[in-house]
């Protein structure tokens, strides 16, 4: 019985429910205990061994009394909390804490013996700590018998600072549970190992059952047999049609032995009994193939069934799984088996999967694995990347995404993966993103160009054509990465040479010397000699050989000759071959490093090399460090929480509130004094000691190229009166009214040093969290789109790149003899805004404008901050699916 079918007690925290992956890759359900779990608890306790009971209670405790059951199952979810882990209808583990002081609680666990060693105690500890922090608890204590080494190790391995002591023969353990870099790192490493193991089990099944209509089952069986699958196959025909070539059974329940993977072609309305049968046979995963009508609700049906029984699920609308490893050779798709290789390929919908597999086959690209999950019922690209990171046969990772289920986690994983392996994603900015937990209102999605930039920040190569994705993969899987941007062009066509030089320049690469122009009938030996010279030349970083032969003999001899030397150097050698011969497809030969990547268009090869050159530069550069700024976080939080307590739906902060929040992060805001009349403006200017500015603040006039809304360096009452008159004339000329206030209440400010006006913003994206952007104030940003984006944490390298990536960056570094502005001040401001946005998710948007960067200073002259009722953390500090 699921918790949704149980009578929930008052205060039941449904948000604590989670599907979790165990260390061996299995799946279980974690949730708070309820009184209706009494029988489940009794049955669980009876299965626990006497030794485990003794270690838990420090004495023989053969059974639970009615009083015990009532005490353990009836909790208040505040001072007394218990979480259980279930698999199917059975409880397999329980953890609890009981508050002993205002901010301390005692914690304890009991795990069924058959499931010990699967990381259950670590998971329960993570989720109990997360729940305890929400209830104001900052530390756990536990008492453990010295011989209970396994439980003592759970606390020691948690990543917290643990203190121990022995009293009366009992080990007392105490540790704070506030997240630390160590504890978060421990959690992420365990998450990585568990999710990697989960996908590994899917791709390495020893026993497979194929279930569905006989005709479709026969097709799937034939595909697996042709691929050379090394495991056992059982076919179950739902319409009793005969299936040849493998063992058959009348149902999954009657199939002999255990099962690892169930491949299903059945409407989701009939899926329940099939999944239960597969689970009882020990299946690790199911693949619900495309070809049956389904609705979005069917995704929930699939995921609920699978996770209830500890199974990972692909589908509905999945194309299936492929593992080309010689010890497995699994093809659980209806398509042909691709060559063995080193490219991992992930997609969601079956239709996209067909297009991708066909392109891999036609371009002769070898794959290590292929996963088509369908519409994200369970397994995601995040899971698959965890596996690819550990898989030694995968050198290049390709992802085609229809949606991003947990973008913040996606970004976290890719930042780590791209340090080791090239990752190519097609159109991440144009995918749908689900809102992160905790968002209730007030947030919007980032623009597509921002999301593209965020993935590039993580080292991901972003493309907008599938062909470009495969072009990059062909080179990255077979050749070394370029060490620099110098490219050597070798060809036997003058016209082609000119086109290649133009393409090279357009993508930002440099020709290391004059292109090598061979005679039109150049022999294979001439191409080899030129290529070897380039391979030996330290000034050359990559090589493109383009051979043209329109006659009968074609370019096959040149292909063979260059392929023979392609593995000789430590720089990429790429071939472009233009003739009328169909490309040779090596169906049975494994793809291997050192092979020659072949193209039929020089532009495709050069664009792919440009992407890999940029990636190689990103990977080799110093990633920088996040500076330690030591802000007054509590001061800023008090302001935000005070605002939200009075306005639960959020509102814009006042100038005074904005100034206080910014000051807590070391961002001084030059105070603005709103004025309603010339007399009031004169009084304020006199109080400030003059040398002031008068500004109109309405959006209709702000950022005008002629800056007619701003009057600077006003030294006395006459200057101010003239400026006020000019603003009055501006109002009338624009037809906005008959008084200055029609263009926004004017403000008086102390003059900042002259410089370049910037706008620095942060906006809380509903999925990614904070996005930091910067541009020049006015037309460059608002109309021309000259804006750069990054996500926190912002390293010194990230901040420096933001400044230099602006198209208008020369304005900041000095043009036409000007000295430039204080670049260090701009970068420092970016760091402070990034940390502010990362620390306070309730800040829906922060806009600092104008920020005037002058020769020796950085002045923030305006700020608008909006709040939204978002939780204090974007990602829970506990592992969940």
PyMOL commands that set and color helices and strands:
alter all, ss='L'
color gray80, all
select helices_A, chain A and resi 3-5+14-16+35-47+50-57+66-73+113-115+120-134+149-156+181-203+214-227+268-280+296-308+350-362+381-390+407-417+428-430+448-457+466-478+494-506+524-536+556-565+602-620+633-646+655-664+678-688+717-733+740-743+779-782+796-805+809-813+823-839
alter helices_A, ss='H'
color red, helices_A
select strands_A, chain A and resi 18-21+27-32+80-87+90-99+104-111+139-145+162-167+170-176+207-212+232-237+247-249+261-265+285-289+312-318+320-323+330-331+340-347+367-372+396-400+403-404+422-426+432-433+461-463+486-491+510-511+516-517+542-548+572-578+597-599+673-674+692-695+710-714+747-750+755-765+769-776+788-791+843-854+858-860+863-867
alter strands_A, ss='S'
color yellow, strands_A
deselect
rebuild
show_as cartoon
